[in-house]
């Protein structure tokens, strides 16, 4: 601040620095601050919300009022909430897209790593692993997005606690054709469950191939994740339409294969990895879930057997250009199950639980695994 700066300018600077809780950028940068006036010790601030009925309006109004009140010389604050004009919203969406044409931003040239989490069959805990991995990566300070691509069996909103007090799934905010995803535990998340009619969040989604392809493509195109370090995709089990679509849309994606120790699960897990590899995707590792649990008396409970993770890693490494490691073995855990039911991942609710420690170690392995630069432009030229 300079000595010449007026009281109204100081108030404008203070309220303009307030961050939009959904877009996570300053209100002034988003063009959401209108006229700011001061008469004596009273300030009046106009705020232009992005849409009618903005779910963050109460929080924005409160934080703008607090910011203005904190300016020396201001004793009373009036906040007037309005709504952007269509032209202002268009300018905002163009600003958020940073001048990029509409399309999938997660190309091979992007700095965002895309990691698809797959399994051969359902019931192996793939979504639980994905949700826990996303939160553990966010805890490491990374910017994380999560696409629930398991359209028929979506469960990510529940696992991350993206429900309101009445049990309804939290909805994303729409700004024209731009979708702003809700955030839970530092993870920006989108799921088909967020778009079903109110009261039908638990309804079955009975869609065939073309509709599934369009849904996944729209999630990748229209959802404004902003700058991400890692985008995770919770894939449906098996090798069906969505797996093929993701292979076409994101052939450069990395793949984590989830299995249980059971031989039957391991056999089909290999198939999901092989299909991903056929589309050009790179398998970065295997995760064994529901591994043997060591009981307090020292005995081991191997409810689903042993060795499945190592077997999948070995079979995917055979005839491959590089070895596929077993990145984590997550033991059976009552705390992990309870955390999923409560919508609070175990790395948050019980970080010292053996399953939580295994997921945290998995996040470290994924975060430090280098992505190959082969074929990627580096944006530098010799001088």
Long-range contacts (C-beta under 8 A, 24 or more apart in sequence): 6-38, 7-38, 7-71, 7-73, 7-74, 8-36, 8-37, 8-38, 8-43, 10-71, 11-36, 11-38, 11-43, 11-45, 11-68, 11-71, 11-74, 12-36, 14-67, 14-68, 14-70, 14-71, 15-45, 15-47, 15-64, 15-67, 15-68, 17-67, 18-60, 18-63, 18-64, 18-67, 20-56, 20-60, 21-56, 21-59, 21-60, 22-55, 22-56, 22-173, 22-180, 22-182, 22-183, 23-50, 23-96, 23-180, 23-224, 23-226, 24-226, 27-60, 27-64, 30-92, 30-95, 31-84, 31-88, 31-91, 31-92, 31-95, 32-60, 32-84, 34-80, 34-82, 38-74, 41-73, 41-74, 41-75, 41-76, 42-74, 42-75, 42-76, 42-77, 42-78, 43-68, 43-71, 43-74, 43-76, 43-77, 43-78, 44-77, 44-78, 44-80, 45-77, 45-78, 45-79, 45-80, 46-80, 46-82, 47-79, 47-80, 47-81, 47-82, 48-82, 48-83, 48-84, 48-88, 49-81, 49-82, 49-83, 49-84, 50-83, 50-84, 50-89, 50-92, 50-173, 50-175, 51-83, 51-84, 51-89, 51-173, 51-174, 51-175, 52-83, 54-173, 55-171, 55-173, 56-173, 57-81, 86-176, 89-175, 89-176, 90-176, 92-175, 93-175, 93-176, 93-177, 93-178, 96-175, 96-178, 96-224, 96-226, 97-178, 97-224, 102-177, 102-221, 102-222, 103-221, 104-217, 104-220, 104-221, 104-249, 104-250, 106-220, 106-231, 106-250, 107-252, 108-251, 108-252, 108-375, 108-376, 109-376, 109-377, 111-227, 111-229, 112-145, 112-227, 112-228, 112-229, 112-230, 112-231, 113-229, 113-230, 113-231, 113-254, 113-371, 114-230, 114-231, 114-233, 114-250, 114-252, 114-253, 114-254, 115-230, 115-231, 115-232, 115-233, 115-253, 115-254, 115-255, 115-256, 115-284, 115-366, 116-149, 116-232, 116-233, 116-235, 116-246, 116-250, 116-253, 116-254, 116-255, 116-256, 116-276, 116-281, 117-232, 117-233, 117-234, 117-235, 117-255, 117-256, 117-258, 117-287, 118-235, 118-237, 118-243, 118-255, 118-256, 118-257, 118-258, 118-272, 118-273, 118-276, 119-235, 119-237, 119-257, 119-258, 119-259, 119-265, 119-269, 119-272, 120-237, 120-238, 120-239, 120-257, 120-259, 120-265, 120-267, 120-268, 120-269, 120-270, 120-271, 120-272, 121-237, 121-238, 121-264, 121-265, 121-268, 121-269, 122-153, 122-237, 122-238, 124-237, 124-258, 124-259, 124-260, 124-265, 124-269, 124-289, 124-290, 125-258, 125-260, 125-289, 125-290, 125-330, 126-234, 126-235, 126-237, 126-258, 126-289, 127-153, 127-155, 127-156, 127-159, 127-234, 128-159, 128-289, 128-336, 128-340, 129-258, 129-287, 129-289, 129-330, 129-359, 129-362, 130-156, 130-232, 130-234, 131-156, 131-159, 131-160, 131-234, 131-340, 131-345, 132-336, 132-345, 132-346, 132-347, 132-356, 132-359, 133-232, 133-256, 133-359, 133-362, 133-363, 133-366, 134-160, 134-185, 134-187, 134-189, 134-232, 135-160, 135-185, 135-186, 135-187, 135-345, 135-347, 135-348, 136-345, 136-347, 136-359, 136-360, 136-362, 136-363, 137-229, 137-230, 137-232, 137-363, 137-366, 137-367, 138-185, 138-186, 138-187, 139-186, 139-347, 139-360, 139-363, 140-363, 140-364, 140-367, 142-229, 142-230, 142-367, 143-226, 143-227, 143-228, 143-229, 143-230, 144-186, 144-187, 144-188, 144-228, 144-229, 144-230, 144-231, 144-232, 145-181, 145-187, 145-188, 145-189, 145-223, 145-225, 145-228, 145-230, 145-231, 145-232, 146-187, 146-188, 146-189, 146-190, 146-231, 146-232, 146-233, 146-234, 147-189, 147-190, 147-191, 147-216, 147-219, 147-220, 147-223, 147-231, 147-232, 147-233, 147-234, 148-189, 148-190, 148-191, 148-192, 148-193, 148-234, 149-216, 149-219, 149-233, 149-234, 149-235, 149-236, 149-242, 149-246, 150-234, 150-235, 150-236, 150-237, 150-242, 151-192, 151-205, 151-207, 151-212, 151-215, 151-216, 151-236, 151-242, 152-204, 152-205, 152-206, 152-207, 152-236, 153-236, 153-237, 154-191, 154-192, 154-193, 154-205, 156-189, 156-191, 156-193, 156-234, 157-189, 157-191, 157-193, 157-194, 158-340, 158-343, 159-340, 159-343, 159-345, 160-184, 160-185, 160-187, 160-189, 160-343, 160-345, 161-185, 161-342, 161-343, 161-344, 162-189, 162-191, 162-194, 162-343, 163-343, 168-198, 168-201, 169-193, 169-194, 169-196, 169-201, 170-194, 171-195, 172-223, 175-224, 177-222, 178-222, 178-224, 179-222, 179-223, 179-224, 180-223, 180-224, 181-223, 181-224, 181-225, 185-344, 185-345, 185-348, 188-225, 188-226, 188-228, 190-219, 190-223, 208-241, 209-241, 212-241, 212-242, 212-245, 213-241, 213-242, 213-245, 216-242, 216-245, 216-246, 216-249, 217-245, 217-249, 220-249, 220-250, 230-366, 230-367, 235-272, 237-272, 238-268, 238-272, 239-271, 239-272, 239-275, 243-272, 243-275, 243-276, 244-275, 244-279, 246-279, 247-275, 247-276, 247-278, 247-279, 247-280, 247-281, 248-279, 250-281, 251-279, 251-280, 251-281, 252-280, 252-281, 253-281, 253-282, 254-281, 254-282, 254-283, 254-284, 254-369, 254-371, 255-281, 255-282, 255-283, 255-284, 256-283, 256-284, 256-285, 256-286, 256-287, 256-327, 256-366, 257-283, 257-285, 257-286, 257-287, 257-312, 257-316, 257-324, 258-286, 258-287, 258-288, 258-289, 259-286, 259-287, 259-288, 259-289, 259-308, 259-309, 259-312, 260-288, 260-289, 260-290, 260-291, 260-304, 260-308, 261-288, 261-290, 261-291, 261-292, 261-302, 261-304, 261-305, 261-306, 261-307, 261-308, 261-309, 262-304, 262-305, 262-308, 263-305, 263-307, 263-308, 263-311, 265-304, 265-308, 266-307, 266-308, 266-309, 266-311, 266-312, 269-308, 269-312, 270-312, 270-315, 270-316, 273-312, 273-316, 273-324, 274-316, 277-316, 277-320, 282-372, 283-316, 283-320, 283-324, 284-324, 284-327, 284-366, 284-369, 285-313, 285-324, 285-325, 285-326, 285-327, 285-328, 285-365, 285-366, 285-369, 286-312, 286-313, 286-316, 286-324, 286-325, 286-326, 286-327, 287-326, 287-327, 287-328, 287-329, 287-330, 287-362, 288-312, 288-326, 288-328, 288-329, 288-330, 289-330, 290-330, 290-331, 290-332, 291-329, 291-330, 291-331, 291-332, 292-331, 292-332, 293-331, 293-332, 293-333, 293-354, 294-331, 294-354, 301-332, 303-332, 304-332, 327-362, 327-365, 327-366, 328-358, 328-359, 328-361, 328-362, 328-365, 329-358, 330-355, 330-358, 330-359, 330-362, 331-355, 331-358
